[in-house]
Amino acid sequence: MGIVELIIFLAIGAIAGWLAGIVMNWAGFGLIGNIIIGVIGSFIGGFVGRFIEGAAGFHIPDIWGAIVWATVGAVILLFIIRLIKRA
């Protein structure tokens, strides 16, 4: 992975973490925390996206798909964090 790919990966993570915070009505963890949540969420979203896209037979192309599935994964991760904090 080159520097450009790393910057794009971190930018998508930041966007996904920020969007997930909005969706979940979460105060957030700051810029670095949002990037971490978004990057971890992108892995979760990648698995969810492959499963849903394969089962439903559709595909979200290019960067938009990456942002959508990373955000879905980040929302799932924030939901799990919220459940753990309440326990």
PDB file with SEQRES, HELIX, SHEET and CRYST1 records, atoms N, CA, C and O in Angstrom:
SEQRES   1 A   87  MET GLY ILE VAL GLU LEU ILE ILE PHE LEU ALA ILE GLY          
SEQRES   2 A   87  ALA ILE ALA GLY TRP LEU ALA GLY ILE VAL MET ASN TRP          
SEQRES   3 A   87  ALA GLY PHE GLY LEU ILE GLY ASN ILE ILE ILE GLY VAL          
SEQRES   4 A   87  ILE GLY SER PHE ILE GLY GLY PHE VAL GLY ARG PHE ILE          
SEQRES   5 A   87  GLU GLY ALA ALA GLY PHE HIS ILE PRO ASP ILE TRP GLY          
SEQRES   6 A   87  ALA ILE VAL TRP ALA THR VAL GLY ALA VAL ILE LEU LEU          
SEQRES   7 A   87  PHE ILE ILE ARG LEU ILE LYS ARG ALA                          
HELIX    1 AA1 ILE A    3  VAL A   23  1                                  21    
HELIX    2 AA2 GLY A   30  ALA A   56  1                                  27    
HELIX    3 AA3 ASP A   62  ARG A   86  1                                  25    
CRYST1    1.000    1.000    1.000  90.00  90.00  90.00 P 1           1          
ATOM      1  N   MET A   1       0.854  -1.169   0.000  1.00  0.00           N  
ATOM      2  CA  MET A   1       0.000   0.000   0.000  1.00  0.00           C  
ATOM      3  C   MET A   1       0.901   1.233   0.000  1.00  0.00           C  
ATOM      4  O   MET A   1       1.757   1.398   0.869  1.00  0.00           O  
ATOM      5  N   GLY A   2       0.692   2.076  -0.974  1.00  0.00           N  
ATOM      6  CA  GLY A   2       1.461   3.305  -1.080  1.00  0.00           C  
ATOM      7  C   GLY A   2       0.889   4.403  -0.204  1.00  0.00           C  
ATOM      8  O   GLY A   2      -0.136   4.214   0.451  1.00  0.00           O  
ATOM      9  N   ILE A   3       1.543   5.536  -0.193  1.00  0.00           N  
ATOM     10  CA  ILE A   3       1.122   6.652   0.645  1.00  0.00           C  
ATOM     11  C   ILE A   3      -0.234   7.201   0.207  1.00  0.00           C  
ATOM     12  O   ILE A   3      -1.042   7.599   1.046  1.00  0.00           O  
ATOM     13  N   VAL A   4      -0.488   7.225  -1.096  1.00  0.00           N  
ATOM     14  CA  VAL A   4      -1.768   7.731  -1.593  1.00  0.00           C  
ATOM     15  C   VAL A   4      -2.907   6.823  -1.145  1.00  0.00           C  
ATOM     16  O   VAL A   4      -3.945   7.306  -0.691  1.00  0.00           O  
ATOM     17  N   GLU A   5      -2.718   5.513  -1.268  1.00  0.00           N  
ATOM     18  CA  GLU A   5      -3.749   4.571  -0.836  1.00  0.00           C  
ATOM     19  C   GLU A   5      -3.987   4.681   0.662  1.00  0.00           C  
ATOM     20  O   GLU A   5      -5.129   4.596   1.114  1.00  0.00           O  
ATOM     21  N   LEU A   6      -2.924   4.869   1.437  1.00  0.00           N  
ATOM     22  CA  LEU A   6      -3.055   5.012   2.887  1.00  0.00           C  
ATOM     23  C   LEU A   6      -3.844   6.266   3.244  1.00  0.00           C  
ATOM     24  O   LEU A   6      -4.697   6.233   4.131  1.00  0.00           O  
ATOM     25  N   ILE A   7      -3.566   7.359   2.564  1.00  0.00           N  
ATOM     26  CA  ILE A   7      -4.296   8.603   2.817  1.00  0.00           C  
ATOM     27  C   ILE A   7      -5.767   8.445   2.449  1.00  0.00           C  
ATOM     28  O   ILE A   7      -6.638   8.907   3.185  1.00  0.00           O  
ATOM     29  N   ILE A   8      -6.055   7.804   1.328  1.00  0.00           N  
ATOM     30  CA  ILE A   8      -7.445   7.564   0.927  1.00  0.00           C  
ATOM     31  C   ILE A   8      -8.137   6.667   1.944  1.00  0.00           C  
ATOM     32  O   ILE A   8      -9.282   6.926   2.317  1.00  0.00           O  
ATOM     33  N   PHE A   9      -7.460   5.617   2.397  1.00  0.00           N  
ATOM     34  CA  PHE A   9      -8.010   4.693   3.385  1.00  0.00           C  
ATOM     35  C   PHE A   9      -8.351   5.434   4.679  1.00  0.00           C  
ATOM     36  O   PHE A   9      -9.424   5.227   5.245  1.00  0.00           O  
ATOM     37  N   LEU A  10      -7.446   6.294   5.149  1.00  0.00           N  
ATOM     38  CA  LEU A  10      -7.690   7.059   6.370  1.00  0.00           C  
ATOM     39  C   LEU A  10      -8.797   8.093   6.176  1.00  0.00           C  
ATOM     40  O   LEU A  10      -9.581   8.338   7.092  1.00  0.00           O  
ATOM     41  N   ALA A  11      -8.866   8.699   4.990  1.00  0.00           N  
ATOM     42  CA  ALA A  11      -9.925   9.668   4.709  1.00  0.00           C  
ATOM     43  C   ALA A  11     -11.291   8.990   4.700  1.00  0.00           C  
ATOM     44  O   ALA A  11     -12.254   9.523   5.253  1.00  0.00           O  
ATOM     45  N   ILE A  12     -11.378   7.825   4.079  1.00  0.00           N  
ATOM     46  CA  ILE A  12     -12.640   7.076   4.081  1.00  0.00           C  
ATOM     47  C   ILE A  12     -12.993   6.677   5.510  1.00  0.00           C  
ATOM     48  O   ILE A  12     -14.160   6.741   5.898  1.00  0.00           O  
ATOM     49  N   GLY A  13     -12.005   6.269   6.292  1.00  0.00           N  
ATOM     50  CA  GLY A  13     -12.243   5.939   7.696  1.00  0.00           C  
ATOM     51  C   GLY A  13     -12.767   7.127   8.477  1.00  0.00           C  
ATOM     52  O   GLY A  13     -13.689   6.984   9.279  1.00  0.00           O  
ATOM     53  N   ALA A  14     -12.186   8.306   8.251  1.00  0.00           N  
ATOM     54  CA  ALA A  14     -12.637   9.512   8.944  1.00  0.00           C  
ATOM     55  C   ALA A  14     -14.070   9.865   8.559  1.00  0.00           C  
ATOM     56  O   ALA A  14     -14.885  10.195   9.421  1.00  0.00           O  
ATOM     57  N   ILE A  15     -14.376   9.797   7.265  1.00  0.00           N  
ATOM     58  CA  ILE A  15     -15.733  10.090   6.797  1.00  0.00           C  
ATOM     59  C   ILE A  15     -16.717   9.085   7.375  1.00  0.00           C  
ATOM     60  O   ILE A  15     -17.784   9.465   7.857  1.00  0.00           O  
ATOM     61  N   ALA A  16     -16.366   7.811   7.328  1.00  0.00           N  
ATOM     62  CA  ALA A  16     -17.257   6.762   7.840  1.00  0.00           C  
ATOM     63  C   ALA A  16     -17.468   6.912   9.341  1.00  0.00           C  
ATOM     64  O   ALA A  16     -18.594   6.772   9.818  1.00  0.00           O  
ATOM     65  N   GLY A  17     -16.416   7.191  10.091  1.00  0.00           N  
ATOM     66  CA  GLY A  17     -16.552   7.388  11.534  1.00  0.00           C  
ATOM     67  C   GLY A  17     -17.419   8.585  11.863  1.00  0.00           C  
ATOM     68  O   GLY A  17     -18.247   8.531  12.773  1.00  0.00           O  
ATOM     69  N   TRP A  18     -17.230   9.667  11.121  1.00  0.00           N  
ATOM     70  CA  TRP A  18     -18.028  10.870  11.326  1.00  0.00           C  
ATOM     71  C   TRP A  18     -19.502  10.608  10.999  1.00  0.00           C  
ATOM     72  O   TRP A  18     -20.384  10.982  11.773  1.00  0.00           O  
ATOM     73  N   LEU A  19     -19.770   9.967   9.853  1.00  0.00           N  
ATOM     74  CA  LEU A  19     -21.151   9.653   9.475  1.00  0.00           C  
ATOM     75  C   LEU A  19     -21.802   8.698  10.467  1.00  0.00           C  
ATOM     76  O   LEU A  19     -22.977   8.856  10.800  1.00  0.00           O  
ATOM     77  N   ALA A  20     -21.054   7.716  10.937  1.00  0.00           N  
ATOM     78  CA  ALA A  20     -21.596   6.776  11.917  1.00  0.00           C  
ATOM     79  C   ALA A  20     -21.948   7.495  13.209  1.00  0.00           C  
ATOM     80  O   ALA A  20     -22.961   7.183  13.835  1.00  0.00           O  
ATOM     81  N   GLY A  21     -21.122   8.454  13.617  1.00  0.00           N  
ATOM     82  CA  GLY A  21     -21.427   9.246  14.807  1.00  0.00           C  
ATOM     83  C   GLY A  21     -22.718  10.021  14.649  1.00  0.00           C  
ATOM     84  O   GLY A  21     -23.489  10.142  15.601  1.00  0.00           O  
ATOM     85  N   ILE A  22     -22.967  10.554  13.448  1.00  0.00           N  
ATOM     86  CA  ILE A  22     -24.210  11.275  13.186  1.00  0.00           C  
ATOM     87  C   ILE A  22     -25.393  10.315  13.222  1.00  0.00           C  
ATOM     88  O   ILE A  22     -26.412  10.606  13.848  1.00  0.00           O  
ATOM     89  N   VAL A  23     -25.263   9.178  12.556  1.00  0.00           N  
ATOM     90  CA  VAL A  23     -26.352   8.195  12.496  1.00  0.00           C  
ATOM     91  C   VAL A  23     -26.707   7.688  13.891  1.00  0.00           C  
ATOM     92  O   VAL A  23     -27.883   7.530  14.219  1.00  0.00           O  
ATOM     93  N   MET A  24     -25.688   7.436  14.709  1.00  0.00           N  
ATOM     94  CA  MET A  24     -25.908   6.867  16.045  1.00  0.00           C  
ATOM     95  C   MET A  24     -26.123   7.939  17.112  1.00  0.00           C  
ATOM     96  O   MET A  24     -26.267   7.611  18.290  1.00  0.00           O  
ATOM     97  N   ASN A  25     -26.146   9.216  16.720  1.00  0.00           N  
ATOM     98  CA  ASN A  25     -26.301  10.321  17.657  1.00  0.00           C  
ATOM     99  C   ASN A  25     -25.251  10.226  18.764  1.00  0.00           C  
ATOM    100  O   ASN A  25     -25.564  10.327  19.950  1.00  0.00           O  
ATOM    101  N   TRP A  26     -24.019  10.033  18.354  1.00  0.00           N  
ATOM    102  CA  TRP A  26     -22.894   9.803  19.257  1.00  0.00           C  
ATOM    103  C   TRP A  26     -22.034  11.052  19.244  1.00  0.00           C  
ATOM    104  O   TRP A  26     -21.780  11.621  18.183  1.00  0.00           O  
ATOM    105  N   ALA A  27     -21.582  11.483  20.416  1.00  0.00           N  
ATOM    106  CA  ALA A  27     -20.753  12.686  20.510  1.00  0.00           C  
ATOM    107  C   ALA A  27     -19.440  12.522  19.758  1.00  0.00           C  
ATOM    108  O   ALA A  27     -18.856  13.504  19.300  1.00  0.00           O  
ATOM    109  N   GLY A  28     -18.983  11.303  19.631  1.00  0.00           N  
ATOM    110  CA  GLY A  28     -17.774  11.037  18.871  1.00  0.00           C  
ATOM    111  C   GLY A  28     -16.553  10.903  19.756  1.00  0.00           C  
ATOM    112  O   GLY A  28     -16.601  11.150  20.961  1.00  0.00           O  
ATOM    113  N   PHE A  29     -15.476  10.511  19.141  1.00  0.00           N  
ATOM    114  CA  PHE A  29     -14.219  10.298  19.840  1.00  0.00           C  
ATOM    115  C   PHE A  29     -13.155  11.274  19.358  1.00  0.00           C  
ATOM    116  O   PHE A  29     -11.974  11.072  19.641  1.00  0.00           O  
ATOM    117  N   GLY A  30     -13.532  12.312  18.650  1.00  0.00           N  
ATOM    118  CA  GLY A  30     -12.558  13.218  18.062  1.00  0.00           C  
ATOM    119  C   GLY A  30     -12.097  12.687  16.711  1.00  0.00           C  
ATOM    120  O   GLY A  30     -12.521  11.617  16.274  1.00  0.00           O  
ATOM    121  N   LEU A  31     -11.234  13.438  16.063  1.00  0.00           N  
ATOM    122  CA  LEU A  31     -10.796  13.076  14.716  1.00  0.00           C  
ATOM    123  C   LEU A  31     -10.090  11.730  14.686  1.00  0.00           C  
ATOM    124  O   LEU A  31     -10.422  10.880  13.860  1.00  0.00           O  
ATOM    125  N   ILE A  32      -9.126  11.523  15.567  1.00  0.00           N  
ATOM    126  CA  ILE A  32      -8.373  10.266  15.581  1.00  0.00           C  
ATOM    127  C   ILE A  32      -9.293   9.100  15.935  1.00  0.00           C  
ATOM    128  O   ILE A  32      -9.218   8.040  15.314  1.00  0.00           O  
ATOM    129  N   GLY A  33     -10.156   9.290  16.925  1.00  0.00           N  
ATOM    130  CA  GLY A  33     -11.100   8.239  17.304  1.00  0.00           C  
ATOM    131  C   GLY A  33     -12.053   7.894  16.182  1.00  0.00           C  
ATOM    132  O   GLY A  33     -12.348   6.722  15.949  1.00  0.00           O  
ATOM    133  N   ASN A  34     -12.545   8.927  15.473  1.00  0.00           N  
ATOM    134  CA  ASN A  34     -13.438   8.679  14.342  1.00  0.00           C  
ATOM    135  C   ASN A  34     -12.730   7.916  13.229  1.00  0.00           C  
ATOM    136  O   ASN A  34     -13.320   7.039  12.598  1.00  0.00           O  
ATOM    137  N   ILE A  35     -11.464   8.253  12.989  1.00  0.00           N  
ATOM    138  CA  ILE A  35     -10.703   7.520  11.973  1.00  0.00           C  
ATOM    139  C   ILE A  35     -10.562   6.061  12.380  1.00  0.00           C  
ATOM    140  O   ILE A  35     -10.744   5.163  11.558  1.00  0.00           O  
ATOM    141  N   ILE A  36     -10.238   5.822  13.653  1.00  0.00           N  
ATOM    142  CA  ILE A  36     -10.079   4.444  14.132  1.00  0.00           C  
ATOM    143  C   ILE A  36     -11.394   3.684  14.029  1.00  0.00           C  
ATOM    144  O   ILE A  36     -11.419   2.552  13.545  1.00  0.00           O  
ATOM    145  N   ILE A  37     -12.492   4.296  14.481  1.00  0.00           N  
ATOM    146  CA  ILE A  37     -13.813   3.658  14.377  1.00  0.00           C  
ATOM    147  C   ILE A  37     -14.144   3.389  12.913  1.00  0.00           C  
ATOM    148  O   ILE A  37     -14.637   2.311  12.582  1.00  0.00           O  
ATOM    149  N   GLY A  38     -13.881   4.349  12.037  1.00  0.00           N  
ATOM    150  CA  GLY A  38     -14.169   4.178  10.611  1.00  0.00           C  
ATOM    151  C   GLY A  38     -13.321   3.106   9.956  1.00  0.00           C  
ATOM    152  O   GLY A  38     -13.818   2.344   9.127  1.00  0.00           O  
ATOM    153  N   VAL A  39     -12.031   3.037  10.322  1.00  0.00           N  
ATOM    154  CA  VAL A  39     -11.148   2.027   9.729  1.00  0.00           C  
ATOM    155  C   VAL A  39     -11.554   0.635  10.191  1.00  0.00           C  
ATOM    156  O   VAL A  39     -11.644  -0.286   9.379  1.00  0.00           O  
ATOM    157  N   ILE A  40     -11.798   0.474  11.488  1.00  0.00           N  
ATOM    158  CA  ILE A  40     -12.265  -0.828  11.987  1.00  0.00           C  
ATOM    159  C   ILE A  40     -13.623  -1.148  11.374  1.00  0.00           C  
ATOM    160  O   ILE A  40     -13.885  -2.285  10.978  1.00  0.00           O  
ATOM    161  N   GLY A  41     -14.483  -0.137  11.298  1.00  0.00           N  
ATOM    162  CA  GLY A  41     -15.793  -0.320  10.681  1.00  0.00           C  
ATOM    163  C   GLY A  41     -15.713  -0.701   9.219  1.00  0.00           C  
ATOM    164  O   GLY A  41     -16.588  -1.404   8.713  1.00  0.00           O  
ATOM    165  N   SER A  42     -14.669  -0.243   8.527  1.00  0.00           N  
ATOM    166  CA  SER A  42     -14.541  -0.606   7.112  1.00  0.00           C  
ATOM    167  C   SER A  42     -14.286  -2.094   6.938  1.00  0.00           C  
ATOM    168  O   SER A  42     -14.731  -2.690   5.957  1.00  0.00           O  
ATOM    169  N   PHE A  43     -13.575  -2.697   7.881  1.00  0.00           N  
ATOM    170  CA  PHE A  43     -13.377  -4.151   7.818  1.00  0.00           C  
ATOM    171  C   PHE A  43     -14.699  -4.876   8.069  1.00  0.00           C  
ATOM    172  O   PHE A  43     -15.051  -5.812   7.350  1.00  0.00           O  
ATOM    173  N   ILE A  44     -15.424  -4.436   9.093  1.00  0.00           N  
ATOM    174  CA  ILE A  44     -16.732  -5.031   9.389  1.00  0.00           C  
ATOM    175  C   ILE A  44     -17.672  -4.815   8.205  1.00  0.00           C  
ATOM    176  O   ILE A  44     -18.346  -5.745   7.762  1.00  0.00           O  
ATOM    177  N   GLY A  45     -17.713  -3.588   7.697  1.00  0.00           N  
ATOM    178  CA  GLY A  45     -18.568  -3.266   6.560  1.00  0.00           C  
ATOM    179  C   GLY A  45     -18.202  -4.025   5.305  1.00  0.00           C  
ATOM    180  O   GLY A  45     -19.070  -4.337   4.490  1.00  0.00           O  
ATOM    181  N   GLY A  46     -16.920  -4.328   5.139  1.00  0.00           N  
ATOM    182  CA  GLY A  46     -16.491  -5.121   3.987  1.00  0.00           C  
ATOM    183  C   GLY A  46     -17.104  -6.505   3.992  1.00  0.00           C  
ATOM    184  O   GLY A  46     -17.557  -6.999   2.959  1.00  0.00           O  
ATOM    185  N   PHE A  47     -17.116  -7.132   5.166  1.00  0.00           N  
ATOM    186  CA  PHE A  47     -17.737  -8.458   5.276  1.00  0.00           C  
ATOM    187  C   PHE A  47     -19.244  -8.371   5.057  1.00  0.00           C  
ATOM    188  O   PHE A  47     -19.820  -9.175   4.324  1.00  0.00           O  
ATOM    189  N   VAL A  48     -19.879  -7.386   5.703  1.00  0.00           N  
ATOM    190  CA  VAL A  48     -21.329  -7.218   5.560  1.00  0.00           C  
ATOM    191  C   VAL A  48     -21.677  -6.901   4.106  1.00  0.00           C  
ATOM    192  O   VAL A  48     -22.629  -7.455   3.555  1.00  0.00           O  
ATOM    193  N   GLY A  49     -20.904  -6.010   3.490  1.00  0.00           N  
ATOM    194  CA  GLY A  49     -21.164  -5.621   2.107  1.00  0.00           C  
ATOM    195  C   GLY A  49     -21.046  -6.776   1.136  1.00  0.00           C  
ATOM    196  O   GLY A  49     -21.886  -6.937   0.251  1.00  0.00           O  
ATOM    197  N   ARG A  50     -20.005  -7.583   1.297  1.00  0.00           N  
ATOM    198  CA  ARG A  50     -19.851  -8.743   0.404  1.00  0.00           C  
ATOM    199  C   ARG A  50     -21.019  -9.705   0.561  1.00  0.00           C  
ATOM    200  O   ARG A  50     -21.510 -10.255  -0.425  1.00  0.00           O  
ATOM    201  N   PHE A  51     -21.462  -9.909   1.792  1.00  0.00           N  
ATOM    202  CA  PHE A  51     -22.576 -10.821   2.037  1.00  0.00           C  
ATOM    203  C   PHE A  51     -23.863 -10.270   1.422  1.00  0.00           C  
ATOM    204  O   PHE A  51     -24.565 -10.988   0.709  1.00  0.00           O  
ATOM    205  N   ILE A  52     -24.173  -9.013   1.693  1.00  0.00           N  
ATOM    206  CA  ILE A  52     -25.420  -8.422   1.203  1.00  0.00           C  
ATOM    207  C   ILE A  52     -25.391  -8.257  -0.313  1.00  0.00           C  
ATOM    208  O   ILE A  52     -26.363  -8.582  -0.994  1.00  0.00           O  
ATOM    209  N   GLU A  53     -24.277  -7.751  -0.841  1.00  0.00           N  
ATOM    210  CA  GLU A  53     -24.194  -7.574  -2.294  1.00  0.00           C  
ATOM    211  C   GLU A  53     -24.275  -8.905  -3.024  1.00  0.00           C  
ATOM    212  O   GLU A  53     -24.879  -8.986  -4.093  1.00  0.00           O  
ATOM    213  N   GLY A  54     -23.675  -9.947  -2.463  1.00  0.00           N  
ATOM    214  CA  GLY A  54     -23.736 -11.268  -3.085  1.00  0.00           C  
ATOM    215  C   GLY A  54     -25.126 -11.861  -3.023  1.00  0.00           C  
ATOM    216  O   GLY A  54     -25.595 -12.452  -3.996  1.00  0.00           O  
ATOM    217  N   ALA A  55     -25.798 -11.708  -1.874  1.00  0.00           N  
ATOM    218  CA  ALA A  55     -27.131 -12.280  -1.701  1.00  0.00           C  
ATOM    219  C   ALA A  55     -28.179 -11.514  -2.500  1.00  0.00           C  
ATOM    220  O   ALA A  55     -29.091 -12.118  -3.066  1.00  0.00           O  
ATOM    221  N   ALA A  56     -28.056 -10.191  -2.550  1.00  0.00           N  
ATOM    222  CA  ALA A  56     -29.067  -9.382  -3.222  1.00  0.00           C  
ATOM    223  C   ALA A  56     -28.771  -9.187  -4.705  1.00  0.00           C  
ATOM    224  O   ALA A  56     -29.657  -8.809  -5.471  1.00  0.00           O  
ATOM    225  N   GLY A  57     -27.543  -9.441  -5.108  1.00  0.00           N  
ATOM    226  CA  GLY A  57     -27.193  -9.334  -6.515  1.00  0.00           C  
ATOM    227  C   GLY A  57     -26.998  -7.912  -7.012  1.00  0.00           C  
ATOM    228  O   GLY A  57     -27.170  -7.653  -8.203  1.00  0.00           O  
ATOM    229  N   PHE A  58     -26.644  -6.984  -6.133  1.00  0.00           N  
ATOM    230  CA  PHE A  58     -26.353  -5.625  -6.572  1.00  0.00           C  
ATOM    231  C   PHE A  58     -24.977  -5.218  -6.063  1.00  0.00           C  
ATOM    232  O   PHE A  58     -24.391  -5.894  -5.217  1.00  0.00           O  
ATOM    233  N   HIS A  59     -24.469  -4.111  -6.586  1.00  0.00           N  
ATOM    234  CA  HIS A  59     -23.130  -3.658  -6.209  1.00  0.00           C  
ATOM    235  C   HIS A  59     -23.103  -2.138  -6.176  1.00  0.00           C  
ATOM    236  O   HIS A  59     -23.573  -1.483  -7.106  1.00  0.00           O  
ATOM    237  N   ILE A  60     -22.552  -1.576  -5.104  1.00  0.00           N  
ATOM    238  CA  ILE A  60     -22.354  -0.130  -5.025  1.00  0.00           C  
ATOM    239  C   ILE A  60     -20.930   0.142  -5.513  1.00  0.00           C  
ATOM    240  O   ILE A  60     -19.972  -0.333  -4.903  1.00  0.00           O  
ATOM    241  N   PRO A  61     -20.778   0.892  -6.594  1.00  0.00           N  
ATOM    242  CA  PRO A  61     -19.454   1.013  -7.223  1.00  0.00           C  
ATOM    243  C   PRO A  61     -18.496   1.963  -6.511  1.00  0.00           C  
ATOM    244  O   PRO A  61     -18.904   2.898  -5.823  1.00  0.00           O  
ATOM    245  N   ASP A  62     -17.218   1.690  -6.701  1.00  0.00           N  
ATOM    246  CA  ASP A  62     -16.088   2.560  -6.421  1.00  0.00           C  
ATOM    247  C   ASP A  62     -16.065   3.138  -5.008  1.00  0.00           C  
ATOM    248  O   ASP A  62     -16.326   2.437  -4.030  1.00  0.00           O  
ATOM    249  N   ILE A  63     -15.750   4.412  -4.923  1.00  0.00           N  
ATOM    250  CA  ILE A  63     -15.527   5.074  -3.641  1.00  0.00           C  
ATOM    251  C   ILE A  63     -16.812   5.164  -2.830  1.00  0.00           C  
ATOM    252  O   ILE A  63     -16.779   5.124  -1.600  1.00  0.00           O  
ATOM    253  N   TRP A  64     -17.949   5.284  -3.522  1.00  0.00           N  
ATOM    254  CA  TRP A  64     -19.220   5.396  -2.800  1.00  0.00           C  
ATOM    255  C   TRP A  64     -19.530   4.109  -2.054  1.00  0.00           C  
ATOM    256  O   TRP A  64     -20.023   4.143  -0.926  1.00  0.00           O  
ATOM    257  N   GLY A  65     -19.247   2.990  -2.671  1.00  0.00           N  
ATOM    258  CA  GLY A  65     -19.443   1.712  -1.993  1.00  0.00           C  
ATOM    259  C   GLY A  65     -18.546   1.582  -0.779  1.00  0.00           C  
ATOM    260  O   GLY A  65     -18.967   1.081   0.263  1.00  0.00           O  
ATOM    261  N   ALA A  66     -17.304   2.036  -0.917  1.00  0.00           N  
ATOM    262  CA  ALA A  66     -16.373   1.980   0.210  1.00  0.00           C  
ATOM    263  C   ALA A  66     -16.875   2.832   1.365  1.00  0.00           C  
ATOM    264  O   ALA A  66     -16.813   2.410   2.520  1.00  0.00           O  
ATOM    265  N   ILE A  67     -17.370   4.023   1.067  1.00  0.00           N  
ATOM    266  CA  ILE A  67     -17.878   4.901   2.125  1.00  0.00           C  
ATOM    267  C   ILE A  67     -19.139   4.322   2.748  1.00  0.00           C  
ATOM    268  O   ILE A  67     -19.283   4.326   3.971  1.00  0.00           O  
ATOM    269  N   VAL A  68     -20.056   3.823   1.921  1.00  0.00           N  
ATOM    270  CA  VAL A  68     -21.308   3.251   2.443  1.00  0.00           C  
ATOM    271  C   VAL A  68     -21.027   2.064   3.352  1.00  0.00           C  
ATOM    272  O   VAL A  68     -21.533   2.015   4.473  1.00  0.00           O  
ATOM    273  N   TRP A  69     -20.225   1.104   2.887  1.00  0.00           N  
ATOM    274  CA  TRP A  69     -19.996  -0.101   3.687  1.00  0.00           C  
ATOM    275  C   TRP A  69     -19.119   0.182   4.900  1.00  0.00           C  
ATOM    276  O   TRP A  69     -19.295  -0.449   5.942  1.00  0.00           O  
ATOM    277  N   ALA A  70     -18.182   1.111   4.789  1.00  0.00           N  
ATOM    278  CA  ALA A  70     -17.384   1.495   5.957  1.00  0.00           C  
ATOM    279  C   ALA A  70     -18.266   2.163   7.001  1.00  0.00           C  
ATOM    280  O   ALA A  70     -18.088   1.941   8.198  1.00  0.00           O  
ATOM    281  N   THR A  71     -19.219   2.983   6.553  1.00  0.00           N  
ATOM    282  CA  THR A  71     -20.143   3.628   7.483  1.00  0.00           C  
ATOM    283  C   THR A  71     -21.059   2.606   8.137  1.00  0.00           C  
ATOM    284  O   THR A  71     -21.306   2.679   9.341  1.00  0.00           O  
ATOM    285  N   VAL A  72     -21.563   1.656   7.363  1.00  0.00           N  
ATOM    286  CA  VAL A  72     -22.393   0.588   7.936  1.00  0.00           C  
ATOM    287  C   VAL A  72     -21.605  -0.176   8.994  1.00  0.00           C  
ATOM    288  O   VAL A  72     -22.121  -0.446  10.078  1.00  0.00           O  
ATOM    289  N   GLY A  73     -20.378  -0.520   8.689  1.00  0.00           N  
ATOM    290  CA  GLY A  73     -19.541  -1.224   9.655  1.00  0.00           C  
ATOM    291  C   GLY A  73     -19.257  -0.392  10.886  1.00  0.00           C  
ATOM    292  O   GLY A  73     -19.248  -0.921  11.997  1.00  0.00           O  
ATOM    293  N   ALA A  74     -19.020   0.919  10.712  1.00  0.00           N  
ATOM    294  CA  ALA A  74     -18.767   1.800  11.848  1.00  0.00           C  
ATOM    295  C   ALA A  74     -20.011   1.946  12.717  1.00  0.00           C  
ATOM    296  O   ALA A  74     -19.900   2.018  13.941  1.00  0.00           O  
ATOM    297  N   VAL A  75     -21.192   1.991  12.103  1.00  0.00           N  
ATOM    298  CA  VAL A  75     -22.444   2.037  12.875  1.00  0.00           C  
ATOM    299  C   VAL A  75     -22.594   0.763  13.696  1.00  0.00           C  
ATOM    300  O   VAL A  75     -22.962   0.821  14.869  1.00  0.00           O  
ATOM    301  N   ILE A  76     -22.314  -0.377  13.092  1.00  0.00           N  
ATOM    302  CA  ILE A  76     -22.375  -1.648  13.821  1.00  0.00           C  
ATOM    303  C   ILE A  76     -21.395  -1.625  14.988  1.00  0.00           C  
ATOM    304  O   ILE A  76     -21.738  -2.043  16.094  1.00  0.00           O  
ATOM    305  N   LEU A  77     -20.182  -1.141  14.752  1.00  0.00           N  
ATOM    306  CA  LEU A  77     -19.172  -1.071  15.807  1.00  0.00           C  
ATOM    307  C   LEU A  77     -19.609  -0.132  16.929  1.00  0.00           C  
ATOM    308  O   LEU A  77     -19.455  -0.472  18.102  1.00  0.00           O  
ATOM    309  N   LEU A  78     -20.151   1.041  16.595  1.00  0.00           N  
ATOM    310  CA  LEU A  78     -20.632   1.957  17.628  1.00  0.00           C  
ATOM    311  C   LEU A  78     -21.787   1.357  18.410  1.00  0.00           C  
ATOM    312  O   LEU A  78     -21.891   1.569  19.618  1.00  0.00           O  
ATOM    313  N   PHE A  79     -22.653   0.614  17.742  1.00  0.00           N  
ATOM    314  CA  PHE A  79     -23.753  -0.062  18.424  1.00  0.00           C  
ATOM    315  C   PHE A  79     -23.212  -1.060  19.442  1.00  0.00           C  
ATOM    316  O   PHE A  79     -23.705  -1.132  20.567  1.00  0.00           O  
ATOM    317  N   ILE A  80     -22.206  -1.822  19.049  1.00  0.00           N  
ATOM    318  CA  ILE A  80     -21.593  -2.798  19.963  1.00  0.00           C  
ATOM    319  C   ILE A  80     -20.918  -2.082  21.132  1.00  0.00           C  
ATOM    320  O   ILE A  80     -21.038  -2.518  22.276  1.00  0.00           O  
ATOM    321  N   ILE A  81     -20.211  -0.986  20.851  1.00  0.00           N  
ATOM    322  CA  ILE A  81     -19.565  -0.215  21.923  1.00  0.00           C  
ATOM    323  C   ILE A  81     -20.605   0.321  22.887  1.00  0.00           C  
ATOM    324  O   ILE A  81     -20.405   0.279  24.101  1.00  0.00           O  
ATOM    325  N   ARG A  82     -21.712   0.822  22.362  1.00  0.00           N  
ATOM    326  CA  ARG A  82     -22.789   1.343  23.218  1.00  0.00           C  
ATOM    327  C   ARG A  82     -23.376   0.237  24.087  1.00  0.00           C  
ATOM    328  O   ARG A  82     -23.667   0.468  25.261  1.00  0.00           O  
ATOM    329  N   LEU A  83     -23.555  -0.963  23.530  1.00  0.00           N  
ATOM    330  CA  LEU A  83     -24.063  -2.088  24.324  1.00  0.00           C  
ATOM    331  C   LEU A  83     -23.094  -2.460  25.438  1.00  0.00           C  
ATOM    332  O   LEU A  83     -23.515  -2.732  26.562  1.00  0.00           O  
ATOM    333  N   ILE A  84     -21.810  -2.474  25.136  1.00  0.00           N  
ATOM    334  CA  ILE A  84     -20.804  -2.835  26.137  1.00  0.00           C  
ATOM    335  C   ILE A  84     -20.742  -1.781  27.236  1.00  0.00           C  
ATOM    336  O   ILE A  84     -20.607  -2.129  28.409  1.00  0.00           O  
ATOM    337  N   LYS A  85     -20.839  -0.504  26.883  1.00  0.00           N  
ATOM    338  CA  LYS A  85     -20.786   0.562  27.884  1.00  0.00           C  
ATOM    339  C   LYS A  85     -21.984   0.515  28.823  1.00  0.00           C  
ATOM    340  O   LYS A  85     -21.862   0.868  29.996  1.00  0.00           O  
ATOM    341  N   ARG A  86     -23.132   0.088  28.327  1.00  0.00           N  
ATOM    342  CA  ARG A  86     -24.333  -0.002  29.164  1.00  0.00           C  
ATOM    343  C   ARG A  86     -24.296  -1.193  30.102  1.00  0.00           C  
ATOM    344  O   ARG A  86     -24.963  -1.190  31.137  1.00  0.00           O  
ATOM    345  N   ALA A  87     -23.525  -2.212  29.752  1.00  0.00           N  
ATOM    346  CA  ALA A  87     -23.481  -3.433  30.569  1.00  0.00           C  
ATOM    347  C   ALA A  87     -22.679  -3.250  31.833  1.00  0.00           C  
ATOM    348  O   ALA A  87     -22.550  -4.186  32.623  1.00  0.00           O  
TER     349      ALA A  87                                                      
END                                                                             
